[in-house]
Amino acid sequence: MPNGINTYINLDQLNLSGGQRQKIVLARTKVYGSKLLLIDEGTSAIDEKATLKILKNILQGPEAIVFIVHNWSKELHDLFDREIYLQDNK
């Protein structure tokens, strides 16, 4: 960011990348203090290294977290208590 912490961010004018916007949305989870977080593809535009760092931070809180992702990895598996798989029975 050109002005560091003083950089003005306007989400409506899209002066951020998709990954940067997703990071802001994930950071907001700490502000609201919800007891349940539903994160649906919340890290899809964020690289794997940053995703793991962000999730480790979020998972330190007391919230119950439902994290929906299509690109499941062993590293993600190791962060969570359980996995639920949905499949189409057509």
PyMOL Python script that loads the backbone (N, CA, C, O; Angstrom):
from pymol import cmd

cmd.read_pdbstr("""\
ATOM      1  N   MET A   1       0.842  -1.184   0.000  1.00  0.00           N
ATOM      2  CA  MET A   1       0.000   0.000   0.000  1.00  0.00           C
ATOM      3  C   MET A   1       0.887   1.247   0.000  1.00  0.00           C
ATOM      4  O   MET A   1       1.860   1.324   0.751  1.00  0.00           O
ATOM      5  N   PRO A   2       0.551   2.205  -0.832  1.00  0.00           N
ATOM      6  CA  PRO A   2       1.423   3.373  -0.985  1.00  0.00           C
ATOM      7  C   PRO A   2       1.610   4.191   0.293  1.00  0.00           C
ATOM      8  O   PRO A   2       2.696   4.722   0.525  1.00  0.00           O
ATOM      9  N   ASN A   3       0.574   4.302   1.123  1.00  0.00           N
ATOM     10  CA  ASN A   3       0.659   5.089   2.356  1.00  0.00           C
ATOM     11  C   ASN A   3       0.596   4.207   3.603  1.00  0.00           C
ATOM     12  O   ASN A   3       0.256   4.676   4.689  1.00  0.00           O
ATOM     13  N   GLY A   4       0.923   2.943   3.437  1.00  0.00           N
ATOM     14  CA  GLY A   4       0.901   2.044   4.581  1.00  0.00           C
ATOM     15  C   GLY A   4      -0.467   1.972   5.217  1.00  0.00           C
ATOM     16  O   GLY A   4      -1.475   1.855   4.520  1.00  0.00           O
ATOM     17  N   ILE A   5      -0.511   2.042   6.529  1.00  0.00           N
ATOM     18  CA  ILE A   5      -1.772   1.940   7.260  1.00  0.00           C
ATOM     19  C   ILE A   5      -2.706   3.113   6.978  1.00  0.00           C
ATOM     20  O   ILE A   5      -3.904   3.026   7.249  1.00  0.00           O
ATOM     21  N   ASN A   6      -2.177   4.200   6.439  1.00  0.00           N
ATOM     22  CA  ASN A   6      -2.996   5.365   6.125  1.00  0.00           C
ATOM     23  C   ASN A   6      -3.559   5.342   4.705  1.00  0.00           C
ATOM     24  O   ASN A   6      -4.159   6.325   4.269  1.00  0.00           O
ATOM     25  N   THR A   7      -3.380   4.260   3.988  1.00  0.00           N
ATOM     26  CA  THR A   7      -3.910   4.134   2.632  1.00  0.00           C
ATOM     27  C   THR A   7      -5.433   4.070   2.687  1.00  0.00           C
ATOM     28  O   THR A   7      -5.997   3.293   3.458  1.00  0.00           O
ATOM     29  N   TYR A   8      -6.092   4.879   1.877  1.00  0.00           N
ATOM     30  CA  TYR A   8      -7.553   4.866   1.794  1.00  0.00           C
ATOM     31  C   TYR A   8      -7.985   3.695   0.926  1.00  0.00           C
ATOM     32  O   TYR A   8      -7.494   3.524  -0.189  1.00  0.00           O
ATOM     33  N   ILE A   9      -8.889   2.906   1.433  1.00  0.00           N
ATOM     34  CA  ILE A   9      -9.379   1.737   0.711  1.00  0.00           C
ATOM     35  C   ILE A   9     -10.849   1.951   0.387  1.00  0.00           C
ATOM     36  O   ILE A   9     -11.663   2.209   1.274  1.00  0.00           O
ATOM     37  N   ASN A  10     -11.178   1.842  -0.891  1.00  0.00           N
ATOM     38  CA  ASN A  10     -12.555   1.993  -1.339  1.00  0.00           C
ATOM     39  C   ASN A  10     -12.957   0.701  -2.040  1.00  0.00           C
ATOM     40  O   ASN A  10     -12.615   0.482  -3.202  1.00  0.00           O
ATOM     41  N   LEU A  11     -13.683  -0.146  -1.327  1.00  0.00           N
ATOM     42  CA  LEU A  11     -14.075  -1.434  -1.887  1.00  0.00           C
ATOM     43  C   LEU A  11     -15.021  -1.284  -3.072  1.00  0.00           C
ATOM     44  O   LEU A  11     -15.069  -2.160  -3.935  1.00  0.00           O
ATOM     45  N   ASP A  12     -15.781  -0.177  -3.129  1.00  0.00           N
ATOM     46  CA  ASP A  12     -16.706   0.038  -4.233  1.00  0.00           C
ATOM     47  C   ASP A  12     -15.990   0.396  -5.530  1.00  0.00           C
ATOM     48  O   ASP A  12     -16.499   0.110  -6.613  1.00  0.00           O
ATOM     49  N   GLN A  13     -14.830   1.011  -5.436  1.00  0.00           N
ATOM     50  CA  GLN A  13     -14.092   1.401  -6.641  1.00  0.00           C
ATOM     51  C   GLN A  13     -13.067   0.356  -7.061  1.00  0.00           C
ATOM     52  O   GLN A  13     -12.313   0.564  -8.012  1.00  0.00           O
ATOM     53  N   LEU A  14     -13.042  -0.756  -6.358  1.00  0.00           N
ATOM     54  CA  LEU A  14     -12.181  -1.881  -6.709  1.00  0.00           C
ATOM     55  C   LEU A  14     -10.720  -1.484  -6.872  1.00  0.00           C
ATOM     56  O   LEU A  14     -10.065  -1.879  -7.836  1.00  0.00           O
ATOM     57  N   ASN A  15     -10.214  -0.700  -5.923  1.00  0.00           N
ATOM     58  CA  ASN A  15      -8.797  -0.352  -5.977  1.00  0.00           C
ATOM     59  C   ASN A  15      -7.930  -1.389  -5.262  1.00  0.00           C
ATOM     60  O   ASN A  15      -6.775  -1.130  -4.922  1.00  0.00           O
ATOM     61  N   LEU A  16      -8.514  -2.567  -5.042  1.00  0.00           N
ATOM     62  CA  LEU A  16      -7.792  -3.687  -4.427  1.00  0.00           C
ATOM     63  C   LEU A  16      -7.959  -4.929  -5.292  1.00  0.00           C
ATOM     64  O   LEU A  16      -8.934  -5.050  -6.034  1.00  0.00           O
ATOM     65  N   SER A  17      -7.020  -5.838  -5.197  1.00  0.00           N
ATOM     66  CA  SER A  17      -7.158  -7.110  -5.907  1.00  0.00           C
ATOM     67  C   SER A  17      -8.201  -7.974  -5.196  1.00  0.00           C
ATOM     68  O   SER A  17      -8.616  -7.666  -4.079  1.00  0.00           O
ATOM     69  N   GLY A  18      -8.615  -9.045  -5.846  1.00  0.00           N
ATOM     70  CA  GLY A  18      -9.572  -9.968  -5.238  1.00  0.00           C
ATOM     71  C   GLY A  18      -9.045 -10.565  -3.944  1.00  0.00           C
ATOM     72  O   GLY A  18      -9.781 -10.696  -2.966  1.00  0.00           O
ATOM     73  N   GLY A  19      -7.771 -10.924  -3.942  1.00  0.00           N
ATOM     74  CA  GLY A  19      -7.168 -11.485  -2.733  1.00  0.00           C
ATOM     75  C   GLY A  19      -7.114 -10.485  -1.600  1.00  0.00           C
ATOM     76  O   GLY A  19      -7.351 -10.838  -0.445  1.00  0.00           O
ATOM     77  N   GLN A  20      -6.801  -9.221  -1.923  1.00  0.00           N
ATOM     78  CA  GLN A  20      -6.759  -8.182  -0.891  1.00  0.00           C
ATOM     79  C   GLN A  20      -8.150  -7.959  -0.298  1.00  0.00           C
ATOM     80  O   GLN A  20      -8.292  -7.801   0.915  1.00  0.00           O
ATOM     81  N   ARG A  21      -9.174  -7.946  -1.151  1.00  0.00           N
ATOM     82  CA  ARG A  21     -10.544  -7.774  -0.638  1.00  0.00           C
ATOM     83  C   ARG A  21     -10.935  -8.943   0.256  1.00  0.00           C
ATOM     84  O   ARG A  21     -11.571  -8.743   1.291  1.00  0.00           O
ATOM     85  N   GLN A  22     -10.562 -10.166  -0.132  1.00  0.00           N
ATOM     86  CA  GLN A  22     -10.894 -11.319   0.698  1.00  0.00           C
ATOM     87  C   GLN A  22     -10.179 -11.257   2.043  1.00  0.00           C
ATOM     88  O   GLN A  22     -10.751 -11.647   3.060  1.00  0.00           O
ATOM     89  N   LYS A  23      -8.956 -10.780   2.065  1.00  0.00           N
ATOM     90  CA  LYS A  23      -8.230 -10.636   3.327  1.00  0.00           C
ATOM     91  C   LYS A  23      -8.930  -9.648   4.252  1.00  0.00           C
ATOM     92  O   LYS A  23      -8.978  -9.863   5.463  1.00  0.00           O
ATOM     93  N   ILE A  24      -9.474  -8.565   3.692  1.00  0.00           N
ATOM     94  CA  ILE A  24     -10.205  -7.594   4.505  1.00  0.00           C
ATOM     95  C   ILE A  24     -11.465  -8.229   5.086  1.00  0.00           C
ATOM     96  O   ILE A  24     -11.779  -8.036   6.260  1.00  0.00           O
ATOM     97  N   VAL A  25     -12.179  -8.980   4.265  1.00  0.00           N
ATOM     98  CA  VAL A  25     -13.393  -9.652   4.748  1.00  0.00           C
ATOM     99  C   VAL A  25     -13.043 -10.622   5.873  1.00  0.00           C
ATOM    100  O   VAL A  25     -13.754 -10.684   6.876  1.00  0.00           O
ATOM    101  N   LEU A  26     -11.971 -11.370   5.723  1.00  0.00           N
ATOM    102  CA  LEU A  26     -11.559 -12.310   6.774  1.00  0.00           C
ATOM    103  C   LEU A  26     -11.105 -11.574   8.030  1.00  0.00           C
ATOM    104  O   LEU A  26     -11.354 -12.040   9.142  1.00  0.00           O
ATOM    105  N   ALA A  27     -10.447 -10.438   7.867  1.00  0.00           N
ATOM    106  CA  ALA A  27     -10.022  -9.651   9.034  1.00  0.00           C
ATOM    107  C   ALA A  27     -11.229  -9.134   9.804  1.00  0.00           C
ATOM    108  O   ALA A  27     -11.176  -8.997  11.026  1.00  0.00           O
ATOM    109  N   ARG A  28     -12.296  -8.851   9.109  1.00  0.00           N
ATOM    110  CA  ARG A  28     -13.517  -8.373   9.780  1.00  0.00           C
ATOM    111  C   ARG A  28     -14.096  -9.410  10.731  1.00  0.00           C
ATOM    112  O   ARG A  28     -14.823  -9.055  11.658  1.00  0.00           O
ATOM    113  N   THR A  29     -13.786 -10.682  10.519  1.00  0.00           N
ATOM    114  CA  THR A  29     -14.320 -11.710  11.410  1.00  0.00           C
ATOM    115  C   THR A  29     -13.880 -11.481  12.844  1.00  0.00           C
ATOM    116  O   THR A  29     -14.594 -11.844  13.779  1.00  0.00           O
ATOM    117  N   LYS A  30     -12.716 -10.884  13.025  1.00  0.00           N
ATOM    118  CA  LYS A  30     -12.214 -10.617  14.374  1.00  0.00           C
ATOM    119  C   LYS A  30     -12.915  -9.425  15.020  1.00  0.00           C
ATOM    120  O   LYS A  30     -12.959  -9.315  16.245  1.00  0.00           O
ATOM    121  N   VAL A  31     -13.457  -8.540  14.201  1.00  0.00           N
ATOM    122  CA  VAL A  31     -14.085  -7.318  14.716  1.00  0.00           C
ATOM    123  C   VAL A  31     -15.471  -7.597  15.286  1.00  0.00           C
ATOM    124  O   VAL A  31     -15.843  -7.039  16.318  1.00  0.00           O
ATOM    125  N   TYR A  32     -16.232  -8.455  14.618  1.00  0.00           N
ATOM    126  CA  TYR A  32     -17.634  -8.649  14.998  1.00  0.00           C
ATOM    127  C   TYR A  32     -17.841  -9.549  16.191  1.00  0.00           C
ATOM    128  O   TYR A  32     -18.886  -9.468  16.837  1.00  0.00           O
ATOM    129  N   GLY A  33     -16.900 -10.395  16.508  1.00  0.00           N
ATOM    130  CA  GLY A  33     -17.021 -11.240  17.692  1.00  0.00           C
ATOM    131  C   GLY A  33     -18.123 -12.276  17.611  1.00  0.00           C
ATOM    132  O   GLY A  33     -18.702 -12.627  18.639  1.00  0.00           O
ATOM    133  N   SER A  34     -18.433 -12.776  16.428  1.00  0.00           N
ATOM    134  CA  SER A  34     -19.467 -13.808  16.274  1.00  0.00           C
ATOM    135  C   SER A  34     -18.997 -15.116  16.899  1.00  0.00           C
ATOM    136  O   SER A  34     -17.799 -15.377  16.998  1.00  0.00           O
ATOM    137  N   LYS A  35     -19.954 -15.927  17.314  1.00  0.00           N
ATOM    138  CA  LYS A  35     -19.624 -17.232  17.877  1.00  0.00           C
ATOM    139  C   LYS A  35     -19.506 -18.299  16.797  1.00  0.00           C
ATOM    140  O   LYS A  35     -18.975 -19.381  17.045  1.00  0.00           O
ATOM    141  N   LEU A  36     -20.003 -17.993  15.589  1.00  0.00           N
ATOM    142  CA  LEU A  36     -19.963 -18.922  14.475  1.00  0.00           C
ATOM    143  C   LEU A  36     -19.505 -18.177  13.229  1.00  0.00           C
ATOM    144  O   LEU A  36     -20.050 -17.124  12.896  1.00  0.00           O
ATOM    145  N   LEU A  37     -18.510 -18.718  12.543  1.00  0.00           N
ATOM    146  CA  LEU A  37     -18.035 -18.141  11.286  1.00  0.00           C
ATOM    147  C   LEU A  37     -18.319 -19.128  10.167  1.00  0.00           C
ATOM    148  O   LEU A  37     -17.942 -20.297  10.251  1.00  0.00           O
ATOM    149  N   LEU A  38     -18.981 -18.659   9.123  1.00  0.00           N
ATOM    150  CA  LEU A  38     -19.212 -19.450   7.924  1.00  0.00           C
ATOM    151  C   LEU A  38     -18.358 -18.838   6.830  1.00  0.00           C
ATOM    152  O   LEU A  38     -18.616 -17.713   6.400  1.00  0.00           O
ATOM    153  N   ILE A  39     -17.356 -19.552   6.378  1.00  0.00           N
ATOM    154  CA  ILE A  39     -16.426 -19.043   5.381  1.00  0.00           C
ATOM    155  C   ILE A  39     -16.556 -19.916   4.130  1.00  0.00           C
ATOM    156  O   ILE A  39     -16.093 -21.056   4.108  1.00  0.00           O
ATOM    157  N   ASP A  40     -17.188 -19.370   3.095  1.00  0.00           N
ATOM    158  CA  ASP A  40     -17.428 -20.100   1.861  1.00  0.00           C
ATOM    159  C   ASP A  40     -16.457 -19.618   0.789  1.00  0.00           C
ATOM    160  O   ASP A  40     -16.613 -18.527   0.240  1.00  0.00           O
ATOM    161  N   GLU A  41     -15.458 -20.440   0.500  1.00  0.00           N
ATOM    162  CA  GLU A  41     -14.429 -20.103  -0.491  1.00  0.00           C
ATOM    163  C   GLU A  41     -13.774 -18.755  -0.174  1.00  0.00           C
ATOM    164  O   GLU A  41     -13.430 -17.995  -1.079  1.00  0.00           O
ATOM    165  N   GLY A  42     -13.610 -18.475   1.095  1.00  0.00           N
ATOM    166  CA  GLY A  42     -13.089 -17.193   1.552  1.00  0.00           C
ATOM    167  C   GLY A  42     -11.621 -16.956   1.263  1.00  0.00           C
ATOM    168  O   GLY A  42     -11.127 -15.844   1.445  1.00  0.00           O
ATOM    169  N   THR A  43     -10.919 -17.981   0.817  1.00  0.00           N
ATOM    170  CA  THR A  43      -9.498 -17.812   0.530  1.00  0.00           C
ATOM    171  C   THR A  43      -9.170 -18.200  -0.907  1.00  0.00           C
ATOM    172  O   THR A  43      -8.007 -18.445  -1.228  1.00  0.00           O
ATOM    173  N   SER A  44     -10.180 -18.260  -1.781  1.00  0.00           N
ATOM    174  CA  SER A  44      -9.956 -18.745  -3.146  1.00  0.00           C
ATOM    175  C   SER A  44      -9.013 -17.860  -3.960  1.00  0.00           C
ATOM    176  O   SER A  44      -8.357 -18.359  -4.874  1.00  0.00           O
ATOM    177  N   ALA A  45      -8.926 -16.573  -3.662  1.00  0.00           N
ATOM    178  CA  ALA A  45      -8.035 -15.672  -4.409  1.00  0.00           C
ATOM    179  C   ALA A  45      -6.743 -15.383  -3.646  1.00  0.00           C
ATOM    180  O   ALA A  45      -5.993 -14.474  -4.003  1.00  0.00           O
ATOM    181  N   ILE A  46      -6.494 -16.156  -2.603  1.00  0.00           N
ATOM    182  CA  ILE A  46      -5.313 -15.944  -1.752  1.00  0.00           C
ATOM    183  C   ILE A  46      -4.396 -17.153  -1.914  1.00  0.00           C
ATOM    184  O   ILE A  46      -4.868 -18.290  -1.938  1.00  0.00           O
ATOM    185  N   ASP A  47      -3.091 -16.917  -2.026  1.00  0.00           N
ATOM    186  CA  ASP A  47      -2.155 -18.029  -2.204  1.00  0.00           C
ATOM    187  C   ASP A  47      -2.154 -18.930  -0.964  1.00  0.00           C
ATOM    188  O   ASP A  47      -2.574 -18.527   0.121  1.00  0.00           O
ATOM    189  N   GLU A  48      -1.670 -20.157  -1.158  1.00  0.00           N
ATOM    190  CA  GLU A  48      -1.748 -21.172  -0.102  1.00  0.00           C
ATOM    191  C   GLU A  48      -0.985 -20.787   1.159  1.00  0.00           C
ATOM    192  O   GLU A  48      -1.470 -21.020   2.266  1.00  0.00           O
ATOM    193  N   LYS A  49       0.191 -20.206   1.012  1.00  0.00           N
ATOM    194  CA  LYS A  49       0.987 -19.820   2.181  1.00  0.00           C
ATOM    195  C   LYS A  49       0.238 -18.783   3.020  1.00  0.00           C
ATOM    196  O   LYS A  49       0.162 -18.905   4.243  1.00  0.00           O
ATOM    197  N   ALA A  50      -0.314 -17.764   2.360  1.00  0.00           N
ATOM    198  CA  ALA A  50      -1.068 -16.730   3.082  1.00  0.00           C
ATOM    199  C   ALA A  50      -2.354 -17.302   3.662  1.00  0.00           C
ATOM    200  O   ALA A  50      -2.756 -16.931   4.765  1.00  0.00           O
ATOM    201  N   THR A  51      -3.006 -18.206   2.924  1.00  0.00           N
ATOM    202  CA  THR A  51      -4.226 -18.852   3.417  1.00  0.00           C
ATOM    203  C   THR A  51      -3.961 -19.565   4.730  1.00  0.00           C
ATOM    204  O   THR A  51      -4.721 -19.404   5.685  1.00  0.00           O
ATOM    205  N   LEU A  52      -2.900 -20.345   4.791  1.00  0.00           N
ATOM    206  CA  LEU A  52      -2.580 -21.076   6.020  1.00  0.00           C
ATOM    207  C   LEU A  52      -2.295 -20.119   7.167  1.00  0.00           C
ATOM    208  O   LEU A  52      -2.729 -20.361   8.293  1.00  0.00           O
ATOM    209  N   LYS A  53      -1.579 -19.048   6.903  1.00  0.00           N
ATOM    210  CA  LYS A  53      -1.265 -18.064   7.947  1.00  0.00           C
ATOM    211  C   LYS A  53      -2.542 -17.402   8.475  1.00  0.00           C
ATOM    212  O   LYS A  53      -2.717 -17.252   9.684  1.00  0.00           O
ATOM    213  N   ILE A  54      -3.423 -17.010   7.565  1.00  0.00           N
ATOM    214  CA  ILE A  54      -4.685 -16.366   7.953  1.00  0.00           C
ATOM    215  C   ILE A  54      -5.543 -17.326   8.764  1.00  0.00           C
ATOM    216  O   ILE A  54      -6.062 -16.961   9.819  1.00  0.00           O
ATOM    217  N   LEU A  55      -5.694 -18.562   8.269  1.00  0.00           N
ATOM    218  CA  LEU A  55      -6.538 -19.529   8.974  1.00  0.00           C
ATOM    219  C   LEU A  55      -5.987 -19.873  10.348  1.00  0.00           C
ATOM    220  O   LEU A  55      -6.753 -20.014  11.301  1.00  0.00           O
ATOM    221  N   LYS A  56      -4.682 -20.010  10.465  1.00  0.00           N
ATOM    222  CA  LYS A  56      -4.100 -20.277  11.786  1.00  0.00           C
ATOM    223  C   LYS A  56      -4.444 -19.161  12.760  1.00  0.00           C
ATOM    224  O   LYS A  56      -4.704 -19.420  13.935  1.00  0.00           O
ATOM    225  N   ASN A  57      -4.446 -17.929  12.285  1.00  0.00           N
ATOM    226  CA  ASN A  57      -4.804 -16.792  13.127  1.00  0.00           C
ATOM    227  C   ASN A  57      -6.277 -16.838  13.513  1.00  0.00           C
ATOM    228  O   ASN A  57      -6.620 -16.676  14.684  1.00  0.00           O
ATOM    229  N   ILE A  58      -7.138 -17.054  12.543  1.00  0.00           N
ATOM    230  CA  ILE A  58      -8.584 -17.102  12.809  1.00  0.00           C
ATOM    231  C   ILE A  58      -8.920 -18.250  13.748  1.00  0.00           C
ATOM    232  O   ILE A  58      -9.763 -18.106  14.633  1.00  0.00           O
ATOM    233  N   LEU A  59      -8.265 -19.385  13.558  1.00  0.00           N
ATOM    234  CA  LEU A  59      -8.572 -20.569  14.367  1.00  0.00           C
ATOM    235  C   LEU A  59      -8.110 -20.455  15.817  1.00  0.00           C
ATOM    236  O   LEU A  59      -8.458 -21.308  16.634  1.00  0.00           O
ATOM    237  N   GLN A  60      -7.349 -19.443  16.153  1.00  0.00           N
ATOM    238  CA  GLN A  60      -6.939 -19.229  17.543  1.00  0.00           C
ATOM    239  C   GLN A  60      -8.081 -18.660  18.379  1.00  0.00           C
ATOM    240  O   GLN A  60      -8.019 -18.679  19.609  1.00  0.00           O
ATOM    241  N   GLY A  61      -9.115 -18.157  17.722  1.00  0.00           N
ATOM    242  CA  GLY A  61     -10.244 -17.571  18.440  1.00  0.00           C
ATOM    243  C   GLY A  61     -11.189 -18.631  18.968  1.00  0.00           C
ATOM    244  O   GLY A  61     -11.020 -19.819  18.691  1.00  0.00           O
ATOM    245  N   PRO A  62     -12.190 -18.201  19.732  1.00  0.00           N
ATOM    246  CA  PRO A  62     -13.128 -19.139  20.340  1.00  0.00           C
ATOM    247  C   PRO A  62     -14.283 -19.542  19.418  1.00  0.00           C
ATOM    248  O   PRO A  62     -15.116 -20.364  19.799  1.00  0.00           O
ATOM    249  N   GLU A  63     -14.340 -18.971  18.212  1.00  0.00           N
ATOM    250  CA  GLU A  63     -15.464 -19.194  17.321  1.00  0.00           C
ATOM    251  C   GLU A  63     -15.494 -20.613  16.768  1.00  0.00           C
ATOM    252  O   GLU A  63     -14.452 -21.242  16.583  1.00  0.00           O
ATOM    253  N   ALA A  64     -16.701 -21.106  16.507  1.00  0.00           N
ATOM    254  CA  ALA A  64     -16.855 -22.336  15.726  1.00  0.00           C
ATOM    255  C   ALA A  64     -16.783 -21.904  14.266  1.00  0.00           C
ATOM    256  O   ALA A  64     -17.382 -20.899  13.882  1.00  0.00           O
ATOM    257  N   ILE A  65     -16.051 -22.661  13.453  1.00  0.00           N
ATOM    258  CA  ILE A  65     -15.821 -22.257  12.072  1.00  0.00           C
ATOM    259  C   ILE A  65     -16.240 -23.366  11.120  1.00  0.00           C
ATOM    260  O   ILE A  65     -15.846 -24.522  11.269  1.00  0.00           O
ATOM    261  N   VAL A  66     -17.048 -22.984  10.139  1.00  0.00           N
ATOM    262  CA  VAL A  66     -17.379 -23.859   9.021  1.00  0.00           C
ATOM    263  C   VAL A  66     -16.675 -23.255   7.819  1.00  0.00           C
ATOM    264  O   VAL A  66     -16.996 -22.145   7.393  1.00  0.00           O
ATOM    265  N   PHE A  67     -15.716 -23.989   7.275  1.00  0.00           N
ATOM    266  CA  PHE A  67     -14.884 -23.496   6.188  1.00  0.00           C
ATOM    267  C   PHE A  67     -15.147 -24.345   4.952  1.00  0.00           C
ATOM    268  O   PHE A  67     -14.835 -25.535   4.932  1.00  0.00           O
ATOM    269  N   ILE A  68     -15.716 -23.738   3.932  1.00  0.00           N
ATOM    270  CA  ILE A  68     -16.042 -24.458   2.699  1.00  0.00           C
ATOM    271  C   ILE A  68     -14.963 -24.150   1.667  1.00  0.00           C
ATOM    272  O   ILE A  68     -14.647 -22.992   1.395  1.00  0.00           O
ATOM    273  N   VAL A  69     -14.407 -25.223   1.099  1.00  0.00           N
ATOM    274  CA  VAL A  69     -13.324 -25.052   0.142  1.00  0.00           C
ATOM    275  C   VAL A  69     -13.342 -26.212  -0.856  1.00  0.00           C
ATOM    276  O   VAL A  69     -13.690 -27.339  -0.504  1.00  0.00           O
ATOM    277  N   HIS A  70     -12.967 -25.925  -2.088  1.00  0.00           N
ATOM    278  CA  HIS A  70     -12.862 -26.979  -3.096  1.00  0.00           C
ATOM    279  C   HIS A  70     -11.445 -27.511  -3.209  1.00  0.00           C
ATOM    280  O   HIS A  70     -11.251 -28.677  -3.554  1.00  0.00           O
ATOM    281  N   ASN A  71     -10.460 -26.687  -2.927  1.00  0.00           N
ATOM    282  CA  ASN A  71      -9.059 -27.093  -3.028  1.00  0.00           C
ATOM    283  C   ASN A  71      -8.531 -27.505  -1.658  1.00  0.00           C
ATOM    284  O   ASN A  71      -7.758 -26.783  -1.028  1.00  0.00           O
ATOM    285  N   TRP A  72      -8.959 -28.667  -1.219  1.00  0.00           N
ATOM    286  CA  TRP A  72      -8.590 -29.172   0.106  1.00  0.00           C
ATOM    287  C   TRP A  72      -7.185 -29.753   0.034  1.00  0.00           C
ATOM    288  O   TRP A  72      -6.853 -30.467  -0.912  1.00  0.00           O
ATOM    289  N   SER A  73      -6.370 -29.455   1.017  1.00  0.00           N
ATOM    290  CA  SER A  73      -4.997 -29.965   1.055  1.00  0.00           C
ATOM    291  C   SER A  73      -4.722 -30.596   2.414  1.00  0.00           C
ATOM    292  O   SER A  73      -5.500 -30.428   3.353  1.00  0.00           O
ATOM    293  N   LYS A  74      -3.628 -31.312   2.512  1.00  0.00           N
ATOM    294  CA  LYS A  74      -3.249 -31.916   3.791  1.00  0.00           C
ATOM    295  C   LYS A  74      -3.018 -30.842   4.837  1.00  0.00           C
ATOM    296  O   LYS A  74      -3.371 -31.029   6.001  1.00  0.00           O
ATOM    297  N   GLU A  75      -2.427 -29.710   4.440  1.00  0.00           N
ATOM    298  CA  GLU A  75      -2.164 -28.614   5.376  1.00  0.00           C
ATOM    299  C   GLU A  75      -3.472 -28.068   5.951  1.00  0.00           C
ATOM    300  O   GLU A  75      -3.554 -27.782   7.145  1.00  0.00           O
ATOM    301  N   LEU A  76      -4.497 -27.923   5.103  1.00  0.00           N
ATOM    302  CA  LEU A  76      -5.805 -27.473   5.598  1.00  0.00           C
ATOM    303  C   LEU A  76      -6.418 -28.543   6.497  1.00  0.00           C
ATOM    304  O   LEU A  76      -6.967 -28.235   7.555  1.00  0.00           O
ATOM    305  N   HIS A  77      -6.324 -29.780   6.076  1.00  0.00           N
ATOM    306  CA  HIS A  77      -6.852 -30.895   6.868  1.00  0.00           C
ATOM    307  C   HIS A  77      -6.288 -30.872   8.293  1.00  0.00           C
ATOM    308  O   HIS A  77      -7.017 -31.099   9.259  1.00  0.00           O
ATOM    309  N   ASP A  78      -5.008 -30.600   8.414  1.00  0.00           N
ATOM    310  CA  ASP A  78      -4.352 -30.609   9.716  1.00  0.00           C
ATOM    311  C   ASP A  78      -4.802 -29.475  10.628  1.00  0.00           C
ATOM    312  O   ASP A  78      -4.595 -29.541  11.840  1.00  0.00           O
ATOM    313  N   LEU A  79      -5.416 -28.431  10.064  1.00  0.00           N
ATOM    314  CA  LEU A  79      -5.861 -27.285  10.869  1.00  0.00           C
ATOM    315  C   LEU A  79      -7.216 -27.509  11.545  1.00  0.00           C
ATOM    316  O   LEU A  79      -7.492 -26.934  12.598  1.00  0.00           O
ATOM    317  N   PHE A  80      -8.058 -28.346  10.934  1.00  0.00           N
ATOM    318  CA  PHE A  80      -9.446 -28.463  11.382  1.00  0.00           C
ATOM    319  C   PHE A  80      -9.710 -29.765  12.124  1.00  0.00           C
ATOM    320  O   PHE A  80      -8.982 -30.745  11.973  1.00  0.00           O
ATOM    321  N   ASP A  81     -10.770 -29.753  12.932  1.00  0.00           N
ATOM    322  CA  ASP A  81     -11.138 -30.918  13.741  1.00  0.00           C
ATOM    323  C   ASP A  81     -11.765 -32.034  12.922  1.00  0.00           C
ATOM    324  O   ASP A  81     -11.536 -33.212  13.192  1.00  0.00           O
ATOM    325  N   ARG A  82     -12.559 -31.664  11.917  1.00  0.00           N
ATOM    326  CA  ARG A  82     -13.249 -32.688  11.124  1.00  0.00           C
ATOM    327  C   ARG A  82     -13.546 -32.170   9.734  1.00  0.00           C
ATOM    328  O   ARG A  82     -13.531 -30.967   9.473  1.00  0.00           O
ATOM    329  N   GLU A  83     -13.819 -33.124   8.843  1.00  0.00           N
ATOM    330  CA  GLU A  83     -14.161 -32.813   7.465  1.00  0.00           C
ATOM    331  C   GLU A  83     -15.531 -33.395   7.160  1.00  0.00           C
ATOM    332  O   GLU A  83     -15.889 -34.468   7.646  1.00  0.00           O
ATOM    333  N   ILE A  84     -16.282 -32.678   6.359  1.00  0.00           N
ATOM    334  CA  ILE A  84     -17.565 -33.172   5.876  1.00  0.00           C
ATOM    335  C   ILE A  84     -17.520 -33.084   4.360  1.00  0.00           C
ATOM    336  O   ILE A  84     -17.274 -32.014   3.803  1.00  0.00           O
ATOM    337  N   TYR A  85     -17.756 -34.199   3.697  1.00  0.00           N
ATOM    338  CA  TYR A  85     -17.755 -34.232   2.241  1.00  0.00           C
ATOM    339  C   TYR A  85     -19.187 -34.339   1.741  1.00  0.00           C
ATOM    340  O   TYR A  85     -19.977 -35.125   2.265  1.00  0.00           O
ATOM    341  N   LEU A  86     -19.512 -33.568   0.755  1.00  0.00           N
ATOM    342  CA  LEU A  86     -20.811 -33.651   0.095  1.00  0.00           C
ATOM    343  C   LEU A  86     -20.597 -34.222  -1.294  1.00  0.00           C
ATOM    344  O   LEU A  86     -19.650 -33.855  -1.991  1.00  0.00           O
ATOM    345  N   GLN A  87     -21.479 -35.117  -1.687  1.00  0.00           N
ATOM    346  CA  GLN A  87     -21.356 -35.674  -3.029  1.00  0.00           C
ATOM    347  C   GLN A  87     -22.719 -35.748  -3.676  1.00  0.00           C
ATOM    348  O   GLN A  87     -23.745 -35.842  -3.003  1.00  0.00           O
ATOM    349  N   ASP A  88     -22.710 -35.703  -4.966  1.00  0.00           N
ATOM    350  CA  ASP A  88     -23.933 -35.788  -5.756  1.00  0.00           C
ATOM    351  C   ASP A  88     -24.226 -37.247  -6.031  1.00  0.00           C
ATOM    352  O   ASP A  88     -23.379 -37.955  -6.575  1.00  0.00           O
ATOM    353  N   ASN A  89     -25.400 -37.705  -5.668  1.00  0.00           N
ATOM    354  CA  ASN A  89     -25.778 -39.117  -5.854  1.00  0.00           C
ATOM    355  C   ASN A  89     -26.638 -39.330  -7.086  1.00  0.00           C
ATOM    356  O   ASN A  89     -27.514 -40.195  -7.078  1.00  0.00           O
ATOM    357  N   LYS A  90     -26.416 -38.574  -8.127  1.00  0.00           N
ATOM    358  CA  LYS A  90     -27.234 -38.729  -9.350  1.00  0.00           C
ATOM    359  C   LYS A  90     -26.917 -40.002 -10.071  1.00  0.00           C
ATOM    360  O   LYS A  90     -27.509 -40.286 -11.112  1.00  0.00           O
TER     361      LYS A  90
END
""", "prot")
cmd.dss("prot")
cmd.show_as("cartoon", "prot")
cmd.util.cbc("prot")
cmd.orient("prot")
